[in-house]
Amino acid sequence: MDINKCKPNFVVFLTDDQGYGDLSCFGSDDIKTPNIDNMAEEGLKLTNFYAAPLCTPSRAQLLTGCYPQRVGLSYGCDNAVLFPGDNKGLNPEELTIADVLKEEGYTTGMFGKWHLGDQREFLPTRQGFDEFWGTPYSHDMWSKELNRDFPPLPLLDGE
């Protein structure tokens, strides 16, 4: 294999509750992130991105390149985000960044919190990802104020 013909790795991090300046590569003196700093130095560091302030819409926006309203995910069913058992999620017919990368010959994977629908038809493996290891929704949805009985938080390997 000719090393000059290899495609670059393509890695995207989406983190909840992280501010722009929380990484040392963006100027933080409080939090040291040497491995991320190294990746930013050797690769491409994006410095301008507009995200929705909640899990479900920001993930829909990142994966599709569309406003969350355009893909029907600016809100969950009855709450600000999707909850366990909601009957909607990211439509499998939507074109995602994973679909585009697969068309270019990439192997794709999604690791971490999905939060775009926990029903089988909405899972990452139905959205262009070859591999998924993570949780289908947030770990902090068991607030006593909600007075809801949710199933245990699953850790999924694939579907």
N, C-alpha and C positions, 0 to 999 in steps of 0.2 A: 504494500500500500504506500503510495506517495504521500508523505506527511504534508506536503504543500497543498494537497487536494482535500485534506480533512476539513470537515465543517467545524466551526467553533462550537464549544458548548454554549448552551443557552439556558441560563438560570435566572429565575425571577423569585424574589422574596417578597411576600406580602405579610406584614406583621400587624397585629391589632395593637392599639393603644401605644403606638410608637410615634414620637414626634420627629420632625425633619432633623433636628439637631441632636438626636439621641445616639447617634453613631459617631465614633471618633473621626471617620473619614468625612463627616459633615461638620466637624468642629467641636464635638463634645469633649470636655476635659474630665467629665465624671465617669463616663462609661467607656472602657477600652474594648475595642473590637478589632484586634489586629488581623484576624483572618479575613473578615469582611473588608477591612481597609486594603489588604493585599489584593483581593479580587477587584475592588474598585480601581486600584492603581493599574492593574494589568489588563482590565477589561474596559467595559463601557459603564460609566456612572451617569445615570439619568438624574437630572437636577430639577425637573419640573413635571409634576404629575398632580392631577386633581382627583381626589378620592372622595367618595361618599363617606359620611361619618359613621357608618354602621357596617357590620360584617357582610350581610347578604348583598346589599347593593354595591359595595366596593369590590367584592369578588366578581360579581356579574360584570361590572364595568371593566375590570382588568382583563378578564378572560375573553370578552367579546369585543372590546373597543367601543362599546355603545353606552349611551346613557342608561342607567338602570331602568328608567321608565320605558325605554324603547323595547327592552326584553321582558317587561312585566315583573321586575324584581326590585322596585324602589321600596317595597314593603313586603313583609311576609303575608300570611293569610289574615290573621287577626291581630298581629303584633308588628313591631317595627322590623323584625327579622323573621326568617323561617324558623318554625319550631318543629320538634319531633312529631312526625305523623302528618304534617301539613300536606295537602294534596297538590301542591305546586312546587316547582323548582325551575332550574335553568332548562329551557326547552332543548331537547336533544337535537332539534333541527337547526339551532343557532350555530353559526360558525364561530369556533373558538380559536384562540392562539394555538392550542394543541392540535387542532385539525390542520391549520396552516403549516405548522412545523412537520407534521406527519407527511403531508404532501411533498415536503422538501426532503424526505428521507430520514427524519429524526425519529428516534425512539423517545417517547414522552412518558413522564411520570409526575404524579402529584402526591405530595407528602405533607401531612398536617391536617388542619381543619378545613373542611370543604365548605359547609354552610350554604350550599346552593340546592338543597333538597335531599332528603334522606330516603326517598322511595327509590327502588331499583332503577327506574327509567331516568332518574336525574343524577345518578352517581357519576363520578369522574370517568369511569371506564366506558360510559355511554356518551362522553363529551370529547372524545379524541385522545384521552390518556390511555396508554398501554398498561400502566400500573398505578395503583393507588394503595397507600398505606396511611391511615389516619382516622380521624373522627368525622362523622357526617354533619355534626353541628357543634355548637359551643358547649364547653364544660361548665359554664356558669348560669345555666338556665333553670336551676333548681331552687330558685329563691322562694322562701316561704310566703312572700307577699303574693306570688302568683297563684298559690293554692291549687297547683296542678300536680298530678301524679305522672311523672315521666318514667320511661323505662331506663334501665342503667345505660350510661353512656357507652356505646360500642366502640371498639377499636377494630377497624376493618382492614383486611388484607385483600384487595380486589373488591369483590362485591359481597 
